[in-house]
Amino acid sequence: MTKTIQTFLSLGVVLLTLNPIVACSPAADSGGEQAESAINQSVTEQWQAAGTIPLSVESHQTVVVGDFVYLLGGWNSRTYAHDEVFFTRLSAEGTLTDWQEATAPMPLKLQHHQASAHAGSIYVIGGDDQFGPKSNVSDRIFRAVPDSEGDIPDWEEVGRLPAPRTIHAVTIVRDRLYVIGGSREFHKGAVMADTVFAAVIATDGSVGEFEELNPFPTPISWLTATAVDDRIVAISGKVGWDAPLTNQVWLAAVTEDGSLSGFEPIGETVARQRHTTVLIDGRLILIAGGARRVLSRVEAATVEADGSLSDWQMLPPLPAARYAHAAFVHGGSVYVSGGFVKYGSGETSNKIFRLDLEK
């Protein structure tokens, strides 16, 4: 089954079943569309073109180690899931050019995987290789250590998840890896999980045995999870294959022993999925994604000392709508790459946009 059909099935169901009980506030989808239209008319565009990625893909990952940026896997309609890894050094002007293919590809072709940089290493967690009953969902955790020239000479398996996971969220707090939600399948009707797992990343780079923590408030997928000091903020996502998107923002505090206080709602946003969230200068930057249509809106909020969330402040919208894109932060700038450009289409982008934010 092609990704175009996959997109229609996995996202079109949401459009037909949007439940006003879950997304009922002014921040929910219908009001969000009207608000975004007004924003696009009133905000001067400040995003800049910052190059292209070597593959036109979606559901890929980008991570930064030092001054090197890495593009890992993803999907497009021509060659499907990828295992290639590309890297480049960020120029002094903040552009990304001269991509090179790493010596070692990922051990698996992957989309919907999660990747994080930690202590000079790159970790790839879970993911799948295609949509449908023949999809292979991974429970494996791979680690790579780039050399001084930025190349990746090899990958090693350093741990296993308690169960296969895709369309999940991952973040790292101190030396602990947290895995939230997702599914062990990727096909129509797949069951979302409410599990929260945590494991210690050892000094040798290996990932220890996972502990199951308090469950998430709802089964969830295609959310984001971002570490803010000793807290984890989870934003929006899909609460079931045939269920609506949620507009909730949740927060959990990380205790000294690495357990969580339990996720509690602290705010709302436009209901969406396949968005990205990054942290820069203490601010959460929430970028685009999909609701009843693909969004271009970008907004920022701060987690206050008491754990509350400030009001969302609108930033300049992306020059073009995107979902299933990737994002990273470097040197006071936010970068967005790739992604789908509209619903019901397998068209993907290779463009990179950069927004420079004041420190």
C-alpha positions in Angstrom: 0.0 0.0 0.0 1.4 3.4 -0.9 2.1 6.1 1.6 -0.5 8.3 -0.1 -3.2 5.7 0.8 -1.6 5.4 4.2 -1.8 9.1 4.8 -5.5 9.2 3.7 -6.4 6.3 6.0 -4.4 7.4 9.1 -5.3 11.0 8.9 -8.6 11.1 7.0 -10.2 9.0 9.8 -9.4 11.9 12.2 -11.1 14.4 9.9 -14.3 12.3 9.8 -14.4 11.6 13.6 -13.2 14.8 15.2 -14.8 14.8 18.7 -15.7 18.2 20.2 -15.4 16.8 23.7 -11.6 16.4 23.3 -10.9 19.5 21.2 -13.6 21.9 22.4 -11.6 25.0 23.5 -10.9 28.0 21.4 -7.4 26.6 21.0 -8.8 23.5 19.2 -8.6 22.9 15.5 -11.4 24.9 13.9 -10.5 28.1 15.8 -6.9 27.4 15.2 -7.4 27.6 11.4 -9.0 31.0 11.7 -6.3 32.2 14.1 -3.5 31.0 11.8 -5.0 32.8 8.8 -4.9 36.1 10.8 -1.3 35.4 11.9 -0.1 34.8 8.4 -1.5 38.1 7.4 -0.1 40.1 10.3 3.4 38.6 10.9 6.3 39.5 8.7 8.0 36.3 7.5 11.4 35.8 9.1 12.2 32.2 8.2 15.1 31.9 5.8 16.0 29.2 3.3 19.0 27.3 4.8 19.7 24.7 2.2 18.3 21.3 1.3 18.5 17.8 2.7 19.9 15.2 0.3 16.7 13.2 0.3 13.1 14.4 0.0 11.6 12.6 3.0 9.2 12.7 5.8 9.1 10.9 9.2 12.9 11.3 9.3 15.1 12.5 12.2 17.7 15.1 12.5 20.1 15.5 15.5 23.1 17.7 16.2 26.5 16.5 17.6 28.9 19.4 18.0 28.7 21.4 14.8 27.6 18.4 12.7 24.0 17.8 11.7 22.8 14.2 10.9 19.8 13.2 8.8 18.6 9.7 9.7 16.2 7.5 7.6 12.7 8.6 6.7 10.2 7.8 3.9 9.3 9.0 0.4 7.0 7.6 -2.2 9.8 6.7 -4.6 12.0 4.5 -2.5 10.0 4.0 0.7 11.8 3.7 4.1 15.5 4.6 4.2 18.5 3.4 6.2 20.9 6.0 4.9 22.6 8.5 7.2 23.9 11.8 5.9 25.9 14.5 7.7 27.2 18.0 7.2 28.9 20.7 9.2 26.8 23.8 9.8 28.4 26.8 8.1 29.2 30.1 9.8 26.2 31.5 8.0 23.9 28.9 9.4 23.3 27.0 6.2 23.5 23.3 5.5 25.2 22.2 2.3 27.8 19.7 1.2 26.0 16.7 2.8 28.0 13.5 2.8 26.7 9.9 3.2 28.0 8.3 6.4 30.1 5.2 6.0 27.6 3.1 8.1 23.9 3.3 7.4 21.4 2.5 10.1 21.1 -1.3 10.7 17.4 -1.1 9.7 15.3 0.9 7.1 13.2 3.1 9.4 10.5 5.7 9.5 8.7 7.0 12.6 11.8 6.2 14.6 13.1 8.5 17.3 16.7 9.8 17.5 18.5 11.7 20.3 22.0 12.9 20.9 23.5 12.2 24.3 27.1 12.5 25.5 28.5 12.7 22.0 26.6 9.7 20.7 23.5 9.3 18.5 20.7 6.9 19.7 18.0 5.6 17.4 14.9 4.1 19.2 12.2 2.0 17.6 10.4 2.8 14.4 8.9 0.9 11.5 9.6 0.1 7.9 6.2 0.4 6.1 2.5 0.9 6.6 0.2 -2.2 6.6 0.0 -5.7 8.1 3.5 -6.6 6.8 5.1 -3.6 8.7 8.0 -4.5 10.9 8.1 -2.5 14.1 11.4 -2.3 15.9 12.1 -2.8 19.6 15.8 -2.1 19.1 18.0 0.7 20.3 21.1 1.6 18.2 24.0 3.8 19.0 26.6 5.5 16.9 29.6 7.6 17.9 30.7 10.1 15.2 34.4 10.4 14.5 36.3 13.7 14.5 35.4 14.4 10.9 31.7 13.8 11.6 31.5 10.4 9.9 29.7 7.4 11.4 31.9 4.3 11.1 29.5 1.8 12.6 26.4 1.3 14.7 25.9 -1.1 17.6 22.8 -2.4 19.3 22.9 -1.1 22.9 19.5 -2.1 24.3 15.9 -3.3 23.7 12.6 -1.7 24.4 10.2 -3.7 26.5 7.9 -4.0 23.4 8.2 -2.8 19.8 7.3 0.9 19.4 6.6 3.3 16.5 4.9 6.7 16.3 6.1 7.1 19.9 7.9 10.0 21.7 11.3 9.9 23.3 13.3 12.3 25.5 16.4 12.2 27.7 16.6 13.8 31.2 20.1 13.6 32.8 21.1 10.0 32.0 17.7 8.5 31.6 15.9 7.6 28.4 12.0 8.0 28.5 9.7 6.4 25.9 6.1 7.5 25.8 3.1 6.0 24.0 3.2 4.9 20.4 2.1 1.5 19.1 3.6 -1.9 18.5 1.9 -2.0 15.0 1.6 0.4 12.1 -1.6 -0.3 10.1 -5.2 0.8 10.1 -6.7 0.1 13.5 -3.4 -0.2 15.3 -3.8 0.1 19.1 -2.1 3.1 20.8 -0.3 2.6 24.1 -0.4 4.6 27.3 2.9 3.2 28.6 5.8 5.2 29.9 9.2 3.4 30.1 12.5 4.6 31.5 16.0 3.2 31.4 19.5 4.5 32.5 22.1 5.2 29.8 25.3 3.9 31.2 28.7 5.6 30.9 29.7 3.0 28.3 26.7 4.1 26.2 24.6 1.0 26.8 20.9 1.3 27.8 19.9 -0.7 30.9 16.7 -2.5 31.6 13.5 -0.5 31.3 11.2 0.2 34.1 7.5 0.8 33.5 6.4 4.1 35.2 2.9 5.5 35.8 0.9 5.3 32.6 0.2 8.3 30.4 -3.3 9.8 31.0 -4.5 8.4 27.7 -3.3 6.1 24.9 -1.3 8.3 22.6 0.8 8.5 19.5 2.4 11.1 17.3 2.9 13.4 20.4 6.1 15.2 21.2 8.0 14.9 24.5 10.5 17.6 25.5 12.8 17.8 28.5 12.6 21.2 30.3 15.1 21.0 33.1 13.8 18.2 35.4 10.4 18.1 33.7 8.9 16.4 30.6 6.4 18.3 28.6 4.2 16.2 26.2 2.1 18.0 23.5 -0.9 17.0 21.5 -1.1 13.8 19.4 -3.6 11.1 18.4 -5.4 9.2 21.2 -6.5 6.3 19.1 -6.6 5.2 15.4 -10.2 6.1 15.0 -10.2 8.8 17.7 -9.8 12.5 17.4 -6.6 14.5 17.9 -6.1 16.0 21.4 -5.3 19.7 22.1 -3.8 18.9 25.6 -0.3 19.9 27.0 0.8 17.7 29.9 3.7 17.9 32.3 5.5 15.4 34.5 8.2 16.1 37.0 11.3 13.9 37.1 12.2 12.8 40.7 15.7 12.2 42.0 15.5 8.5 41.3 14.3 9.0 37.7 10.7 8.2 38.2 7.9 10.6 37.2 5.3 12.4 39.2 2.6 11.4 36.6 1.6 13.5 33.6 -1.0 16.3 34.4 -2.6 18.7 32.0 -1.2 22.2 32.1 -2.6 23.9 29.0 -3.9 23.5 25.5 -2.9 24.2 21.9 -4.4 23.6 18.5 -5.1 19.9 18.2 -2.5 18.3 16.0 -0.2 15.4 15.2 3.1 14.9 13.5 4.4 18.2 14.7 7.7 19.0 16.3 8.7 20.7 19.5 12.2 22.1 20.4 13.5 24.0 23.4 15.5 27.2 22.9 16.5 29.7 25.6 14.0 28.1 28.0 11.1 28.4 25.6 9.1 25.6 24.0 8.8 26.1 20.3 5.9 24.2 18.8 6.1 23.8 15.0 3.3 23.1 12.5 1.9 19.5 12.1 -1.5 18.4 11.0 -5.0 19.1 12.2 -7.9 19.4 9.7 -5.2 20.6 7.3 -1.5 20.9 7.3 -0.4 23.8 9.5 2.4 26.4 9.1 1.9 28.0 12.5 4.8 28.3 14.9 4.3 29.3 18.6 6.3 29.6 21.8 5.5 29.1 25.5 7.5 28.9 28.7 7.1 26.4 31.6 7.0 28.6 34.7 8.8 27.7 38.0 5.5 26.4 39.5 5.0 24.0 36.5 2.3 26.1 34.8 2.5 27.0 31.1 2.5 30.6 29.9 0.2 31.7 27.1 1.3 30.7 23.6 3.0 33.5 21.7 2.8 33.4 17.9 6.1 33.4 16.0 6.5 33.9 12.3 4.8 31.0 10.4 6.8 28.6 8.2 7.1 29.8 4.6 5.1 26.6 3.7 2.9 24.2 5.6 4.6 21.1 6.9 3.8 17.9 8.9 5.9 14.8 9.6 9.0 17.2 9.3 12.0 17.2 11.5 13.4 20.1 13.6 16.6 20.9 15.6 18.2 23.8 17.4 21.7 25.2 17.0 23.3 28.5 17.9 20.2 30.3 18.7 18.3 29.2 15.6 15.6 26.7 14.9 15.8 24.6 11.8 13.0 22.7 10.1 13.5 20.1 7.3 11.5 17.9 4.9 8.1 16.6 5.7 4.8 16.2 3.9 3.4 19.3 2.2 -0.3 18.4 2.1 -2.8 15.7 3.1 -3.8 13.0 0.7 -0.5 13.2 -1.2 2.8 11.5 -1.0 4.6 14.7 -1.9 7.6 15.3 0.4 10.0 18.2 0.7 13.8 18.5 0.8 13.8 22.2 1.9 15.4 23.5 5.1 14.1 26.6 6.8 15.8 28.5 9.6 14.4 31.0 12.1 16.9 33.1 14.1 15.7 33.8 17.6 17.2 36.3 20.1 19.0 34.8 23.0 
